[in-house]
Structures are given as C-alpha cells and as structure tokens.
Amino acid sequence: MQTTAAGNKQNSSFLPMMIIGGLFFIFGFITWLNGALVPFLQIVCDLNEIQAILIASTFYFAYVVMALPMAKVVDVIGYRKSMSVGLGFISLGCLVYIPAAQAQSFALFLVAQFILGTGLTLLQTASNPYIVKIGPEETAAVRISIMGILNKLAGVVAPMIFTALVLGDFGDVTAKSIADLAEAERVLKITALADGLIYPYLFMALALAILAAAILKSGLPELNLNQVDQNNDPQATSQKSLMAFPHLILGAATLFVYVGVEVIAGDTIGLFGSNLGVANATTLTSFTMAFMVIGYVLGLILIPRVMTERHALLGSAVLGMMLSIAVVFSSSTDTFFSEILWGWTGLGLVPNTITFIALLGFANAIVWPAIWPLALKGLGELTAKGSALLIMGIAGGAILPLVYGALSTTFGSQSAYWMMSPCYLFILYYALFGCKIPPRLNN
C-alpha cells in the first residue's frame, strides 16, 4: 500500500515538474541573456564599466524591491496564477526593449531590466517553494538540481542565440574594436547593432504572453503548503516571525553572497573578455553556464546517494575560494587551461584567467539547490514569506557586481575578483554551522 501511494505521488508530481521545468528554462534564458547584454549595451550606449554592470544590477535590484509585494501576490492569487502573471511581466519587459533599442536609451534599458526582474521575482517566489514541496523533502535538492540543469542549459544557449540573432555578422565586435573606428563608421555600426534587438525581443514578448495564458489553462495543481507542513511539523506553524528561524535568515544572507559571485562569474566574464580583446566576448557566459550544467548533473548523481546537500555546499565553497584566487593570479594572455579543457573540441581558446572565471560555474552549481531546502526546513505556513526573504537574497546580484565594478575601476578588472573569496568563506560558514542553528520556538 505504501509503495502504491509513493508511486501515485511520483506520478502526480510529473506534470508539475514538466511545467515548472519549462519555466526554469525560460527564466534561465532571460536571466543569462545579461551576460551577453552587458558587453553589448556597453557598446550601443557607450557606457563605462560601472554603467555596463548596472544593466545586470538593475535586473537583480528588482528582486529586493519587489520580493515582499510578490510574496503577497502569491498569498492572494495562489502559485499557478502567480506564475502566469510573472510571465506577463516578463513579456512587457521584452516589449520595452524595442523603444529602448530604437532610442539607444540607457535609462529605458534600465526600466526594461527592472520590469523583467519584477516578473522573474514573482516566478521565482512561486516556483522555488513549489518545486521544494511538491515531493519528498529528502529529494528536494535533486528536484531543484533538475530545474537548475534546465535553467543553466538555457544559460548556455542564450548568449549563443543572442550573438547569432542580434549581432549576426558583427559577432567579433568588442568595445576595443569599436573604439578604433572613425566616428561616422562607429555610429552606423552601433545603430545596426541596436536595431538587431527589435525583432528577437518582439518574438520573445509574444511567445511569453501566449505561455502565460497557457499556464492558466494547464493542469498545474495549486499547492497547499499549510496542510503539507502542518502534517509534517505542527510546531512550525505556530511560529509568527521569520526571525525565529536563524537558519532561514542566514540562508538569505548566504544566497546574497552566492548570487553576487554567480552573477560576477556569469555576467562580467564577457565584459572582461571584451576589454581583453577576446573574440565573440558576448558568448563567454556560455562557458560559465556549461560548467554549471556539469556541476548540476554531478549533483543530481551524487545527492543524496553519496553526499548530503550540506556536504555538497561545503565542497562548493572550498572550490570557489580556490578558483577565485586562481582568477587573480593566472595569466591574461596564456591559453594553456582552455587548450586542455576544450581545445580538442575546436571551441575558441581563451586566456587562463577567463577559463578560471568559467570554472567558477562548476563551483557555483550546487549552492542554490543546497541552500533552499536547508533554509526552508520547518517553516510551515511561513513558507511563502520565507521564500520571499530568500528571493530578496538575490539582491546580491545587484550589489556585489557594482562593488566589483568599483574595485575594477580602482585596481583593475582582474585584481577586483579578489572580492569573491570572502563570499565563498561565508558560504562555507553556512554549510558548517549556519544551517544547523535550531529555530527559537518562543518567538
């Protein structure tokens, strides 16, 4: 009888997993377009390094401003409708890209990025706890890893598709090469680059609007988190304050530093490569994402069979510290490590320092799926608010890259990667101690 019940639960989880998986692919695609957009808009809008990074930071800043309002939306209209509304916001943001490209307006691009971030905030607030709670707690990290693979696969293809559809014959354009052109030729080329954004973003807006309508008609069941967690942990539902859960608060802080280093690794690699004169710099994010996919697949195989999510988090933190140090001290001209890792495939070679930034994707892969189940454990009816707090941790993607940009301006792009080491040290602390602090039941 137990076997039959387990089998029924697995079957009932299959359709939601498929639908949520599609959503994770979509917001992975939208999110990791930033890695291509940052060097692209640096050229189109003639931006300095801090302004270019602000393109990505504005996107993540929306998570800070909109996380709690979006949690309220989830509470009021439910998880399924929230996912549909989130897609609608993303569609609107894509439409704003069209006048932004026509005007080559930095301010309008920032508005579009904020709208996109708002939509993804709502999607993330609804879909992450959904995927955690739709099945057994002990396999939550595995389910999130599957979602992460889809998310990061989108991150692999997004910069490539962007480069093919938007840049076209201008794929080898870099900030360095544009600066060397005569004024008239530079203006013509920048206008052609900006116009290349219009039709791809119009198509994305239409596709997302259709998908938003389809979600409402889908068989995606509503999730009753109160009932699920009351059955598992009656004490949890008596907690009235998120501050009663130190492992949640520290989990949000850990996500803050993690998302910061993830965005730095994913979104500054193209900017750094463009400044070094690396060809097809807008595709460099794909290398970081490819290593993240490898890390997710490895996590899917090993968790929970060989290691717990906590042990995986610990290993990721140690590897991240080692690689961030390697980025600072490795060569910006020699291509030895890329020759070993993928030179035999025929893919383009990059300097060692770029290779180590890409390898940070492997170190970062398991951090997100490990933190979520550890941080949400035992929250009961506070799960939606706890999820919103964790989503606010994504603010690290807005703030820490700007810190990197400021350090880069002062000390140089390569030396600025030093800032990642203390971030990984904090992740290590959470894996060792922070996630094990028990709730304060009297709050």
N, C-alpha and C positions, 0 to 999 in steps of 0.2 A: 504493500500500500504506500509506504514511504517513497519507494522507487518511482511508482506511478505519479505521485504528487510532484516529486522533483522533476520528472520528465515533463509534466504539464507546465510547471513553472518555466522550464527552459524553453518550451515551445512558445509560451505566452510572451517571453522576452525577445523572441527572434525578430518579430516585426518592429517593435520599438527600437531594437538595436540597429536594424537596417535604416530606419528613418533618421534616427539620431546620428548614425554614421554618415549619412548624406549631408546632414547639417554641419558636422565637424569638418567634412571635406570643404564645404562652402566657406565657413569662416576661417579655415586654414588658408584657402586660396586668397580671400580678401586680406587677411592679416599679413601674409608673407609677400603680397604684392609690394608692401612697403620697402622691402629690401631692394626692389628694382626702382621704385618711385623716388627714393631718396637721392641717388645719383642722377636720375633722370630730371627731376624737378630742380636740382641744383643747377643744371644746365639751362633748362627752359626759363626759370625765374631769376637766374643769375644770383644765386644765394651763396653766402659764406657757409662755413662748415656747421656752425651752431644753428643757423636758419634751416639748413637742409635737414638736420637731425630733428628740428622742431616739427617737420612734416610727420615723422613717426610718433613723436612725443604727444602731439595733439590728439592723435588717434587713441593713444593709451590714457591720456588725461580724461577722456570721456568716461572711462571706467570709474574714475574717482568721483566725478560729479554725479554720474547717473546710476551708480550701483544701488544705492538705497531706494531711490524712486523706482527703479526697475524691479527691485525685490517686492515693493508694494504692488506693482502691476501684476507680478506673478501671484501674489496672495489673492488679489481681487479677481483676476480673469482665468487663473489656472496655468498650468505648464504648457499645454498644447497651443492655446490661443496666444500665449506669450511668444512662443517660437515663431508663429505666423506674423505677429506684429513686429518682431525683431527683424525678420526678413524684409518686411515693408520698409523699415527704416534704412536698411542697407541699400535697397533699391533706390530710395530717394537720394541717398548719399552719392550713388553712382551717377544719377541724373545731374547733380550739382557739378560733377566733374566736367560736364560738357561746356557750360558757360565759363568755368574756370580755365579750361584749356583755350577757349576762344579768346579770352581776355589776357591769358598768361598771368593771371592774378594769384599771387602768393596767398593773400588773405582769403580768397574764395576757395582755394585748395584746402586751406586750414579748416574752413567751415565744412567742406565736404568730408574731410577726415574725421571731424568731430561727430557728424551725423552717422558715418559708418561705424565709429566706435560706440555710439549710443545703441545702434542696432545689435552690434555684437555683444554689448554688455547684457542686453535683455536675453539674447540667445544663450550666452554663457551661464547667466543666472538660472535659467530654466533647464538647460540641458545637462550641466555637470552634476547637480544633485540627482537628476533623473537617472543618469547612467549609473551613479553610485548605488541608488536604492532599488533599481529595477530587478536586481538579482541578489544572490548571497553576498554577505559582507566580505567574506574571505577571498572572494574573486573580484572584488571591486576594482583593484589595481589592474587586473587583467583586462576588464572591460574598458577601463579608461585608456589602457595601453593600445587596445584595438582602435579606439577613437583617435588616439594620438598618432597611430600609423597613418590613418586616413588624413588627419589634419596635416601631418608633415609631408605626406606624399603630395598633397596639394601645394605645400610649400616648395617642393622640388620642381613641380611643373609650372607654377605661377610665374616665376621670373623668366623661364624659357618662353612661355606663351606670350608674356608681355614683350619680351625682346623681339620675338618673331612678328607679332601683330602690330605693335606700336612703333618700334624702331625700324623694322624692315631692313632696308639697305644701310641704315645708319647704326647697325649693331656694334660697330667698332668705335663709335663716338665716345670720348671721355671729356671730362672737364678740362684736362690738359690740352687735348687736341682742339677743342672749340676755342680756347683762349688764343691759339696761334693763328686763327683765321682773320682775314680782313673784315672790317665792320659790316659791309653790305652782305658778304657771303655768310657771316655769322648770323645775322638777322634772318636771312632766308632759311637757313638750316634750322634755327630754333623754331621758327614758325611752322615748318614742315613737321618737326618733332612734336610740337604741341597739338597740331591737327590730327596726328596719329592716335590720340587718346579718344577722340569723339565716338567713333563707331563701336569700338570694343566696349566702352562703358555704357553706351546706349543698349547694346545687346545684353550686357550683364544685368542692367536695370530691368529690362523686360523679362528675362529669364527668372530673376529673383521674385518679381511680382507674381508671376504665374505659380512659382513654387510656394509662395506664401498662401495663395488661395488653395493650392493642393493640400497643404498641411491641415487646413481646416476640414477638408473632406476625407482625410486619411483615417485609418483605423487606430491611430495612436491613442492608447488609453490614458485617462487622467490618473495622476499619481496621488494617492492618499498617504502622505508622509506621517500624518498624525497617527493614523491607525497602525502603520507599519512599525513605527518606533515605540508606540505605547506597548505593543505586544512584546517587543524585544527588551525595552528598558524603561519601565514605568517611572523610575526616579528621574529620568532625563526630562520628561515633560513637565515636571514641577519647577524646573529652572526658569526664571523670568528674565535673567540678564545674561547676555553673551559673555560678560566679564567673569562669569562663574566658571568659564572653561578656558584656563590658561593655554591648553594645547591648541585651541582654536585661535586665540589671539596671536600666539607665537607662530602658528601656521600661516596666518595672514601676513605677518612680518617676513616669514621665510619666503612666501610667494612674492612679496615685494622685491626682495633682493634677487630671487631667482628669475622673475620675469625681466628685471633690469638687465641681468647678464645674458639672458636668452635673446633679448632684443638687440643688445650691443653686438652679440655674435652674429645674429641674422641680418641686421639692418645696417651696420657700419662696415661690414666686410666689402660691400660694393663701393661705398664711399671711399674707404681706404684704398681699395684696388684701383679706383678711378684716379685718385691722387697719385698713385704709384705708376699710372700709365698702363695698367693691365688691360688687355683687350677684352671686350664683352663683359665689362665690370658689372653690368646690370644682371648678369646671370650667376654671379658668385654666391648669392644667397642659396642657390640650388645645391651647392656643395655642402653648406651647413645643414640644410634640410635633409639631404641624402644621408648624412651621418646620423641625424636624429632618427630617421626611419630605421636604420640599422640598430640603433640603441633600443628603440621601441620593440622591434622584433625580438631582440635578445631578451628584453624584459618579459615579453609575452611567453617566451620559452621557459625562463628561469623562475618567474614569480607565479604561484607560491611554491612550485615544486622543489626548487633548490635554495631559494632565499626568500626572506620576507621583504615587504615593501620598505621597511625601515632599514634593512641591511643594504638594499639597492640604493636608497637615498644616501647612506653613508659613503658607499663606493663612488657615487656620482660626485659628491662634494670633494673627495680627495682627488679624483681625476681632474675635476675642474680647476682646483688650485694648481696642480702641476702644469696643465696646459696653458693657463693664463700667464704663468711665469715664462713658459716657453715662447709665447707670443712676443713678449717684451724683448727677449734675448736672442731670438732667431733672426736669420738673415732676411732682408727685404729684397734681395736680388737672386740668391741661390734657389734652385727649384728641386733640390735633392729629394725631399719628402713627398712631393706630389709625383715625382717620377716613380718612386717606389709604390705609392698607394694606388694611383690610377693612370700613370703614364702609359702602361701597357694596353690601356683601353682605347687610346687615341684621343682622349679628352685633353683639353688645353692644360698646360702646366702653369703653376702659379708659384710665387715666392714662398719660402718656408713659413714666414710669419702669417701669410694668408692661409696656408694649409692648417696651421695650428688653430686659427680662428674657426675654420670649418670643422675641425675635430672637436671643438667645444660643443658642437651639436650633439655628438655622441655622449659627452658627459652630461648634457642637459636633459637628455631624452626622458629619463625615468623620474625626474624630480617632480614634475606636475602630477603624474598619476599616483605617485607615492604620497604626496602631501595631502591630497584631497580626502582619501578615506581616513588617514590618520587624524586630520583636523576636524572632520565632521562626525567622528565617532561619538555616539551617545547624546546627540543634540536634540533628538526627538522633534517636537513641534517647532523648535527654533531652527530647523534645518535650512529653511528658505532664507532667514535672516543671516544665519551663519555662512551660507553660500554667498550672499551679497557681500559680507565682510571679506571673504576670501577673494571675491571678484575685485574688491577695492584694492587688494594687494597688487593687482595688475598695474596699478599706478606706478610701480617700479619701472615699467616700460616707458613711462612718460618722463620720469625724473632722472633716473640714473644715466640714460643716454645723453641727456643735456649736461650732466656732470662730466661724462666722458668728453663731450664736445668742448666744454670749457677747459678741461685739462689738456685736450689735444691742441687747442689754440696756444696754450701756455708752454707745454712741454713737448709737443709733437704727437702725432697720431699713434705711433707705436708705443711710446712710453706711457700714454694715457691708459692702456689696457691693464696697468698695474692695479687699477681700482677694482678689478674683478676678484682679486684674491681674498680680500676681507669678506666679500659677499659669499663666496664659497665656504669660508670659515664659519659664517653664521648658519648656513645650511647644514654644515657638519654638526654644529651645536644642537640644532633642532633634531637631527637624526639620533644623536647620542642621548640627549636629555629632554629637550623641549616637548617632544611628542608624548612623553611618558608622565607628564605632570597631571595628576588627577584633578577632576572638577571640584570646585568648592561648593558643596551641596547646600550650605546655609545661606548663600547669596540670593 
